[in-house]
Amino acid sequence: MINNSLFVKENSIGTPLRWKGSDYLIATDAKQIERCLHDLDTEFYVLYIGSGVALAKGGEISPSGDYDCLGLIPAFKPEWLGSDGFRKDHGTNYAYQAGAMANGIASVDLVTSLSRKGYLSSFGAAGLPLKRVEEAIRTLQANLPNSPYAFNLIHSPSEPNLERGCVDLYLKYGVKTVEASAFMSLTPSLVYYHAAGLSQTSSGEIKAKNHIIAKISRREVAELFMKPAPEKILQNLVSQSLITTEQAALARNVPVTSDITVEADSGGHTDNRPLICLLPFIQEIRDQIQAEYKYKKNIRVGAAGGISTPQAVFAAFMMGADYVVTGSVNQACLESGTSEIVKASLAQADIADIAMTPAADMFEMGVKVQILKKGTFYPMRAQKLYEIYRQYNSINEIPAAERQKIEKELFQKDLDTVWDETVQFFQQRDPSQIQKAIDNPKKKMALIFRWYLGKSSHWASAGVQERKMDYQVWCGPAMGAFNEWAKGSYLEKSENRYVVDVAYHLMRGAAYLFRLRLLNGLSVNYGKHYGTYNIDVMS
């Protein structure tokens, strides 16, 4: 007896096909049908029997068949979602990337785990000293001699030497893929990495050894990455003997990158733009530039920001995304480089538990980052420091009462001591910053305030209990969406969240939803119970 509440045939589609093979009729009750829908490796015939619909594995279409056949649901694997070019160029099984999270939160363990299962992942090099970045390169190259991985290259307008130092390391060790983030313009260091990897085959094909995946959220920045490198930068690199004249010539005929990640509302640096508007907008720009420059290889456009449920992954691919990029959800996983306190807090986050606060790396420019606001005073305290910075030109101009308040509540030490620690920090990281601060009192105030902003993310990742109210945890609304979706499954608890499991279920869930849409195309309206991918059905 077929349960008619499972599927309802909405209308007739002309003369139906006939299906033969009653021995193969296997899905006639709720549990059977649910398992069939989740069995993505198997195709099923959709049969109309009486007033209900059932699924059948095997059998054949025959004029003398036993039942009306509405059509076939083909097998559809997660590996088939997105761009085949992305998978081939980056050596992955899936059009899926785990984006970089600064300060090593996207850790060596996280990158290694994903890479070994055929996913691309970026190590969170931003904010780390060059020695730590070099150690990570060596470890990952030892762990993953033939598997994909990437390293983050973040734009550092206040510390250009650090940005160049990372590029030098990537070129020295032959890091083939970098994820460029927070860039507002193309820098010589970024173009150097791109052009230094160009060569030409005997047949005239331009080969790129070094790949850049550029995170963008603005048209003007996207256009810079989609077009050839600026002539002035190329000429300067040639004059410094960093690239050859041949490499400069090749760079004039290819885009800076073949992978553009459209970053919508996300954790960390973000413009809070909706993906549903931003992705097609950038795709249109891509098509225009592709036609203008007549590139032989297509520029791919991926989707990031809010990618945290099968529904979001499916929607991104249906909008034409060539690949998807996750971020916030990975920070709550066991392999991430943050503390257990933070992971537990992230696992309890709701969509609304976020706020925009001043960014440590671009503090003077007024740039903001999105963070988890629940359980911390950091958003209010960081904003207070920025307001003081805007109001006064030096530490000495701050009224005594105001200074004492921030020393007691925020820094928990006097500002002179903070400055001494700041000097020690930049002596190792970038000594030029110290001299700039000595010559410019407002710059000195900015570096002192950045001490608090920088320490707050360290306190969070290190799990410093006594500074819990000052935690800065980069997080977007995607985290809350994931938590809601995972409720009732084994992924609800943070101690069960392995980064590979998260990637697996997001991609598998998207493939499942694709097959449900095929049922819609056969005029079948599936019941609400089947409208959501069930994590535990095939486990």
C-alpha positions as CSV (number, residue, x, y, z in Angstrom):
1,M,0.0,0.0,0.0
2,I,1.5,3.3,-1.1
3,N,1.4,6.2,1.4
4,N,-0.2,9.0,-0.7
5,S,1.0,11.6,1.7
6,L,4.6,11.1,0.6
7,F,4.2,12.2,-3.0
8,V,1.3,13.7,-4.9
9,K,1.2,13.8,-8.6
10,E,0.2,17.4,-9.4
11,N,-1.0,17.1,-13.0
12,S,-0.9,15.0,-16.0
13,I,2.0,15.2,-18.4
14,G,0.4,14.0,-21.6
15,T,0.6,10.2,-22.3
16,P,2.8,8.6,-19.7
17,L,5.6,6.1,-20.3
18,R,5.1,2.6,-19.0
19,W,7.5,0.8,-16.7
20,K,8.0,-2.9,-16.5
21,G,9.6,-4.9,-13.7
22,S,7.4,-5.2,-10.7
23,D,10.1,-7.2,-8.8
24,Y,12.2,-4.0,-8.7
25,L,9.5,-1.9,-7.0
26,I,11.3,-1.1,-3.7
27,A,10.1,2.3,-2.4
28,T,6.5,2.3,-1.2
29,D,6.7,3.5,2.4
30,A,8.3,6.4,4.1
31,K,11.6,4.8,5.2
32,Q,12.2,3.2,1.8
33,I,11.5,6.4,-0.1
34,E,13.7,8.4,2.2
35,R,16.7,6.0,1.7
36,C,16.2,6.1,-2.0
37,L,16.3,9.8,-2.2
38,H,19.5,9.9,-0.1
39,D,21.1,7.2,-2.2
40,L,22.8,9.6,-4.6
41,D,24.8,6.9,-6.4
42,T,21.6,5.2,-7.8
43,E,19.1,6.2,-10.4
44,F,15.4,5.6,-9.7
45,Y,12.3,5.5,-11.9
46,V,9.4,7.6,-10.7
47,L,6.1,5.5,-11.0
48,Y,2.5,6.6,-10.8
49,I,0.5,3.9,-9.1
50,G,-3.2,4.7,-8.4
51,S,-3.2,8.0,-6.7
52,G,0.3,7.9,-5.3
53,V,3.9,8.0,-6.6
54,A,6.6,5.4,-5.8
55,L,10.3,4.9,-6.7
56,A,11.8,1.9,-8.4
57,K,15.4,0.8,-8.9
58,G,16.0,-1.1,-12.1
59,G,13.3,-2.4,-14.5
60,E,12.8,-0.9,-18.0
61,I,10.5,1.2,-20.1
62,S,8.1,-0.9,-22.1
63,P,4.9,-0.3,-24.0
64,S,3.4,-3.2,-22.1
65,G,4.7,-2.1,-18.7
66,D,3.0,-2.6,-15.4
67,Y,2.9,1.1,-14.2
68,D,2.8,4.6,-15.6
69,C,6.3,6.1,-15.4
70,L,6.7,9.8,-14.9
71,G,10.5,9.8,-15.6
72,L,13.9,9.0,-14.2
73,I,15.8,10.6,-11.3
74,P,19.5,10.1,-12.3
75,A,22.3,9.5,-9.9
76,F,23.9,12.8,-8.9
77,K,27.1,12.9,-6.9
78,P,28.5,15.8,-4.9
79,E,31.6,15.6,-7.1
80,W,29.5,16.8,-10.1
81,L,28.5,20.1,-8.6
82,G,30.3,23.2,-9.8
83,S,33.2,23.6,-12.3
84,D,35.2,20.7,-13.6
85,G,37.9,23.2,-14.4
86,F,38.2,24.2,-10.8
87,R,38.7,20.6,-9.8
88,K,41.3,19.9,-12.5
89,D,43.3,23.1,-11.9
90,H,43.5,22.7,-8.2
91,G,43.6,18.9,-8.1
92,T,40.5,18.4,-6.0
93,N,37.5,16.1,-6.1
94,Y,35.0,18.8,-5.2
95,A,34.4,22.4,-6.3
96,Y,34.7,23.3,-2.6
97,Q,37.2,25.4,-0.7
98,A,37.6,26.1,3.0
99,G,38.7,29.7,3.2
100,A,41.5,31.0,5.2
101,M,40.9,32.2,8.8
102,A,43.6,34.4,10.2
103,N,46.1,33.7,13.0
104,G,46.3,30.0,12.0
105,I,42.7,29.3,12.9
106,A,42.6,27.7,9.5
107,S,45.3,25.4,10.9
108,V,47.7,22.8,9.5
109,D,45.4,20.1,10.9
110,L,42.3,21.6,9.2
111,V,44.0,22.0,5.8
112,T,45.5,18.5,6.0
113,S,42.2,16.8,6.9
114,L,40.3,18.4,4.0
115,S,43.1,18.0,1.5
116,R,43.4,14.3,2.1
117,K,39.7,13.9,1.2
118,G,39.9,15.9,-2.0
119,Y,38.9,19.4,-0.8
120,L,40.9,22.6,-1.2
121,S,41.7,24.5,2.0
122,S,43.7,27.7,2.7
123,F,46.1,28.0,5.7
124,G,45.3,31.1,7.8
125,A,48.7,32.9,7.4
126,A,47.3,36.4,8.0
127,G,48.5,37.9,11.3
128,L,51.2,35.3,11.8
129,P,55.0,36.0,11.9
130,L,56.9,34.8,8.9
131,K,58.6,32.1,10.9
132,R,55.2,30.5,11.7
133,V,54.1,30.7,8.1
134,E,57.4,29.0,6.9
135,E,56.9,26.2,9.5
136,A,53.4,25.7,8.2
137,I,54.6,25.5,4.6
138,R,57.2,22.9,5.5
139,T,54.7,20.8,7.5
140,L,52.0,20.9,4.8
141,Q,54.4,20.0,2.0
142,A,55.6,17.1,4.0
143,N,52.1,15.9,4.9
144,L,50.6,16.6,1.4
145,P,53.2,15.9,-1.3
146,N,50.5,15.2,-3.9
147,S,47.4,16.8,-2.5
148,P,45.9,20.3,-2.9
149,Y,46.3,23.1,-0.4
150,A,46.5,26.9,-0.4
151,F,48.0,29.7,1.7
152,N,46.4,33.0,2.5
153,L,47.9,36.3,1.4
154,I,46.2,39.2,3.1
155,H,46.6,42.8,1.9
156,S,48.7,44.6,4.5
157,P,48.6,48.4,3.7
158,S,50.2,49.3,7.0
159,E,52.8,46.6,6.7
160,P,53.8,46.1,3.1
161,N,57.1,44.4,4.1
162,L,55.1,41.6,5.7
163,E,53.0,41.1,2.6
164,R,56.2,40.9,0.5
165,G,57.8,38.5,3.0
166,C,54.9,36.1,2.6
167,V,55.2,36.2,-1.2
168,D,58.9,35.6,-1.0
169,L,58.2,32.5,1.1
170,Y,55.6,31.2,-1.3
171,L,57.9,31.6,-4.2
172,K,60.8,30.1,-2.4
173,Y,58.9,26.9,-1.4
174,G,56.8,26.7,-4.6
175,V,53.4,27.2,-3.0
176,K,51.2,26.9,-6.1
177,T,48.0,28.5,-4.8
178,V,47.3,31.6,-2.6
179,E,44.0,33.0,-1.5
180,A,44.3,36.8,-1.8
181,S,42.0,38.6,0.7
182,A,41.2,42.1,1.7
183,F,42.9,43.7,-1.3
184,M,41.6,47.1,-2.4
185,S,44.1,47.4,-5.2
186,L,46.8,45.3,-6.9
187,T,50.1,45.5,-5.1
188,P,53.6,44.8,-6.5
189,S,54.0,41.8,-4.2
190,L,50.8,40.2,-5.5
191,V,51.6,40.8,-9.2
192,Y,55.1,39.5,-8.6
193,Y,53.7,36.2,-7.3
194,H,51.4,36.0,-10.4
195,A,53.9,37.0,-13.1
196,A,56.8,35.0,-11.7
197,G,54.9,31.8,-12.4
198,L,54.1,32.4,-16.0
199,S,55.7,30.5,-18.9
200,Q,54.9,29.5,-22.5
201,T,54.8,26.1,-24.0
202,S,56.3,25.2,-27.4
203,S,52.7,25.5,-28.9
204,G,52.3,29.0,-27.6
205,E,50.0,28.2,-24.6
206,I,50.5,30.4,-21.6
207,K,50.9,28.3,-18.4
208,A,50.4,29.7,-14.9
209,K,52.4,27.8,-12.2
210,N,51.2,30.1,-9.5
211,H,47.4,30.4,-9.0
212,I,45.6,33.2,-7.2
213,I,42.1,32.8,-5.8
214,A,41.0,36.4,-5.2
215,K,38.3,37.2,-2.6
216,I,36.4,40.3,-3.6
217,S,33.2,42.1,-2.8
218,R,33.4,45.2,-5.0
219,R,33.2,45.7,-8.7
220,E,36.3,47.9,-9.0
221,V,38.5,45.3,-7.2
222,A,37.0,42.4,-9.2
223,E,37.9,44.2,-12.5
224,L,41.5,44.6,-11.4
225,F,41.9,40.9,-10.8
226,M,40.1,40.0,-14.0
227,K,42.2,42.2,-16.2
228,P,46.0,41.8,-17.0
229,A,48.4,43.2,-14.5
230,P,49.0,47.0,-14.6
231,E,51.8,47.9,-17.0
232,K,53.6,50.2,-14.5
233,I,53.9,47.4,-11.9
234,L,55.2,44.9,-14.5
235,Q,57.8,47.4,-15.7
236,N,59.0,48.0,-12.1
237,L,59.3,44.3,-11.5
238,V,61.3,43.8,-14.7
239,S,63.6,46.8,-13.7
240,Q,64.2,45.1,-10.3
241,S,65.0,41.8,-12.1
242,L,62.2,40.1,-10.2
243,I,60.6,38.9,-13.4
244,T,61.8,38.5,-17.0
245,T,60.7,40.6,-19.9
246,E,59.2,37.4,-21.3
247,Q,57.1,37.0,-18.2
248,A,56.0,40.6,-18.3
249,A,54.9,40.1,-21.9
250,L,52.9,37.0,-21.0
251,A,51.3,38.8,-18.1
252,R,49.8,41.3,-20.5
253,N,47.7,38.6,-22.1
254,V,46.2,36.8,-19.1
255,P,44.1,37.9,-16.1
256,V,45.8,38.2,-12.8
257,T,43.6,35.3,-11.6
258,S,41.3,32.7,-13.1
259,D,39.4,32.3,-9.8
260,I,37.3,35.2,-8.3
261,T,35.5,34.4,-5.0
262,V,32.5,36.7,-4.5
263,E,32.5,37.2,-0.8
264,A,29.1,38.3,0.5
265,D,28.0,38.8,4.2
266,S,30.7,36.9,6.0
267,G,32.9,36.7,9.1
268,G,36.0,39.0,9.4
269,H,36.5,41.5,6.6
270,T,33.2,42.0,4.8
271,D,31.0,44.6,3.0
272,N,27.9,42.7,4.3
273,R,26.5,42.4,0.8
274,P,23.8,39.9,-0.1
275,L,25.1,37.0,-2.2
276,I,21.9,36.9,-4.3
277,C,22.6,40.4,-5.6
278,L,26.4,40.3,-5.6
279,L,27.1,37.0,-7.4
280,P,25.2,37.6,-10.6
281,F,26.5,41.2,-10.7
282,I,30.1,40.0,-10.7
283,Q,29.3,37.2,-13.1
284,E,28.0,39.8,-15.6
285,I,31.2,41.8,-15.2
286,R,33.2,38.6,-15.8
287,D,31.4,37.9,-19.0
288,Q,32.0,41.5,-20.2
289,I,35.7,41.4,-19.5
290,Q,36.0,37.8,-20.9
291,A,34.5,39.0,-24.2
292,E,36.7,42.2,-24.2
293,Y,40.0,40.5,-23.7
294,K,39.1,37.2,-25.5
295,Y,40.9,35.1,-22.9
296,K,41.4,31.5,-24.0
297,K,40.7,30.3,-20.5
298,N,37.5,31.2,-18.7
299,I,37.5,33.1,-15.5
300,R,35.7,31.2,-12.8
301,V,33.5,32.9,-10.2
302,G,32.9,31.2,-6.8
303,A,30.5,32.0,-3.9
304,A,31.4,32.8,-0.3
305,G,29.6,34.3,2.7
306,G,26.6,32.6,4.2
307,I,27.7,29.2,2.8
308,S,26.8,27.0,5.7
309,T,23.8,24.8,4.9
310,P,23.0,22.4,2.0
311,Q,20.3,24.9,0.9
312,A,22.9,27.7,0.7
313,V,25.4,25.5,-1.2
314,F,22.7,24.3,-3.6
315,A,21.4,27.9,-4.2
316,A,25.0,29.1,-5.0
317,F,25.5,26.4,-7.6
318,M,22.1,27.0,-9.1
319,M,23.0,30.6,-9.5
320,G,26.0,29.5,-11.5
321,A,28.8,29.6,-9.0
322,D,31.8,27.6,-10.2
323,Y,32.7,26.7,-6.6
324,V,31.7,27.5,-3.0
325,V,33.9,28.7,-0.1
326,T,33.1,28.1,3.6
327,G,34.5,30.0,6.5
328,S,32.7,30.5,9.8
329,V,31.5,26.9,10.1
330,N,35.0,25.6,9.9
331,Q,36.1,27.6,12.9
332,A,33.8,25.6,15.2
333,C,35.3,22.3,14.0
334,L,37.7,20.2,16.1
335,E,40.7,20.8,13.7
336,S,40.5,24.6,13.8
337,G,43.3,26.5,15.6
338,T,41.0,28.3,18.1
339,S,40.2,27.4,21.7
340,E,37.6,25.0,23.0
341,I,35.8,27.9,24.7
342,V,35.4,29.7,21.3
343,K,34.3,26.5,19.6
344,A,31.6,25.9,22.2
345,S,30.4,29.6,21.9
346,L,30.2,29.3,18.1
347,A,28.2,26.1,18.4
348,Q,25.6,28.1,20.4
349,A,25.5,31.2,18.1
350,D,22.3,32.4,16.4
351,I,22.1,34.3,13.2
352,A,21.7,37.6,15.0
353,D,24.6,37.1,17.4
354,I,27.1,39.2,15.3
355,A,28.3,42.7,15.1
356,M,30.7,44.9,13.1
357,T,33.8,46.3,14.9
358,P,37.0,48.1,14.0
359,A,39.6,45.9,12.3
360,A,43.0,45.6,13.9
361,D,45.0,45.4,10.6
362,M,43.2,48.4,9.0
363,F,42.3,50.4,12.1
364,E,43.5,53.8,10.9
365,M,41.4,53.4,7.7
366,G,38.2,52.8,9.6
367,V,37.7,49.3,8.1
368,K,35.5,47.0,10.1
369,V,35.2,43.2,10.6
370,Q,32.2,41.1,11.5
371,I,32.5,39.2,14.8
372,L,30.6,37.2,17.4
373,K,29.1,39.6,19.9
374,K,27.4,37.2,22.2
375,G,29.3,36.8,25.5
376,T,31.8,39.6,25.0
377,F,32.3,43.4,25.5
378,Y,34.7,43.6,22.7
379,P,32.5,45.3,20.1
380,M,31.7,48.2,22.4
381,R,35.3,48.5,23.6
382,A,36.9,48.4,20.2
383,Q,34.5,51.0,18.9
384,K,35.3,53.3,21.9
385,L,39.0,53.1,21.0
386,Y,38.3,54.1,17.4
387,E,36.2,57.1,18.5
388,I,39.1,58.2,20.8
389,Y,41.5,57.8,17.9
390,R,39.3,59.9,15.6
391,Q,38.9,62.6,18.3
392,Y,42.5,63.1,19.4
393,N,45.9,63.4,17.7
394,S,48.0,61.8,20.3
395,I,47.9,59.8,23.5
396,N,48.9,62.9,25.5
397,E,45.7,64.7,24.3
398,I,43.4,62.1,25.8
399,P,41.8,63.5,29.0
400,A,43.3,61.9,32.2
401,A,40.0,60.4,33.3
402,E,39.3,58.8,29.9
403,R,42.8,57.5,29.8
404,Q,42.6,55.9,33.2
405,K,39.3,54.3,32.3
406,I,40.6,52.5,29.2
407,E,43.8,51.6,31.0
408,K,41.8,49.9,33.7
409,E,39.0,48.3,31.7
410,L,40.5,47.5,28.3
411,F,44.3,47.3,28.6
412,Q,44.5,46.4,32.3
413,K,47.9,48.1,32.3
414,D,49.2,51.6,31.7
415,L,49.6,52.8,28.1
416,D,53.4,53.4,28.5
417,T,53.8,49.7,29.3
418,V,51.6,48.9,26.3
419,W,53.9,51.0,24.1
420,D,57.0,49.2,25.3
421,E,55.4,45.9,24.4
422,T,54.3,47.3,21.1
423,V,57.9,48.3,20.3
424,Q,59.2,44.8,21.2
425,F,56.5,43.3,18.9
426,F,57.4,45.4,15.8
427,Q,61.1,45.1,16.3
428,Q,60.6,41.5,15.2
429,R,57.7,41.9,12.8
430,D,58.3,45.2,11.0
431,P,60.8,47.7,12.6
432,S,59.8,50.5,10.2
433,Q,56.5,50.9,12.0
434,I,58.4,52.0,15.2
435,Q,60.1,54.9,13.4
436,K,56.8,56.0,11.8
437,A,55.2,56.1,15.2
438,I,58.0,58.1,16.7
439,D,57.7,60.6,13.9
440,N,53.9,60.7,14.1
441,P,52.1,60.8,17.5
442,K,48.8,59.8,16.0
443,K,50.4,56.7,14.4
444,K,51.8,55.9,17.8
445,M,48.3,56.1,19.3
446,A,47.0,53.8,16.6
447,L,49.7,51.2,17.2
448,I,48.9,51.3,21.0
449,F,45.2,50.8,20.3
450,R,45.9,48.1,17.8
451,W,47.7,46.2,20.7
452,Y,44.3,45.7,22.3
453,L,42.5,44.8,19.0
454,G,45.3,42.3,18.1
455,K,45.5,40.8,21.6
456,S,41.7,40.3,21.7
457,S,41.8,37.7,18.9
458,H,44.8,36.0,20.5
459,W,43.1,35.8,23.9
460,A,40.1,34.1,22.1
461,S,42.1,31.6,20.1
462,A,44.3,30.8,23.1
463,G,41.3,30.5,25.4
464,V,42.6,33.0,28.0
465,Q,39.8,32.7,30.6
466,E,40.4,35.9,32.5
467,R,40.1,37.9,29.2
468,K,36.9,36.2,28.0
469,M,34.9,39.4,28.0
470,D,37.5,40.8,25.5
471,Y,37.4,38.0,23.0
472,Q,37.3,38.9,19.3
473,V,35.9,36.0,17.3
474,W,35.5,36.5,13.6
475,C,32.1,35.1,12.6
476,G,29.3,35.7,10.1
477,P,25.6,34.9,10.2
478,A,26.4,31.6,8.5
479,M,27.4,30.1,11.8
480,G,23.9,30.6,13.2
481,A,22.3,29.1,10.1
482,F,24.5,26.0,10.4
483,N,23.7,25.6,14.1
484,E,19.9,25.7,13.3
485,W,20.3,23.2,10.5
486,A,22.4,20.8,12.6
487,K,20.0,20.7,15.5
488,G,19.0,17.1,16.3
489,S,21.9,15.6,14.4
490,Y,25.3,14.4,15.7
491,L,26.8,17.7,14.3
492,E,24.8,19.7,16.9
493,K,27.5,19.3,19.5
494,S,30.9,21.0,18.9
495,E,32.8,18.0,20.0
496,N,31.4,16.0,17.1
497,R,32.2,18.6,14.4
498,Y,35.0,17.3,12.1
499,V,35.8,19.6,9.2
500,V,35.6,16.8,6.7
501,D,32.1,15.8,7.9
502,V,30.9,19.3,7.6
503,A,32.2,19.6,4.0
504,Y,30.8,16.1,3.2
505,H,27.3,16.9,4.4
506,L,27.1,20.3,2.9
507,M,28.0,19.0,-0.6
508,R,26.0,15.8,-0.3
509,G,23.0,17.8,1.0
510,A,23.2,20.1,-2.0
511,A,23.3,17.1,-4.4
512,Y,20.3,15.7,-2.6
513,L,18.3,19.0,-3.0
514,F,19.2,18.9,-6.7
515,R,17.5,15.6,-7.1
516,L,14.4,16.9,-5.3
517,R,14.2,19.7,-7.8
518,L,14.2,17.0,-10.6
519,L,11.1,15.6,-8.9
520,N,9.5,19.0,-9.2
521,G,10.2,18.9,-12.9
522,L,8.3,15.6,-13.1
523,S,5.2,17.4,-11.6
524,V,5.8,15.6,-8.3
525,N,5.3,17.6,-5.1
526,Y,7.3,15.8,-2.4
527,G,6.2,16.0,1.2
528,K,7.7,18.4,3.7
529,H,9.5,15.6,5.4
530,Y,11.7,15.1,2.4
531,G,12.4,18.8,1.7
532,T,15.4,18.9,4.0
533,Y,18.5,16.7,3.7
534,N,18.7,14.4,6.7
535,I,22.3,14.0,8.0
536,D,21.7,10.7,9.7
537,V,19.8,8.7,7.1
538,M,22.7,7.1,5.3
539,S,25.2,7.2,8.2
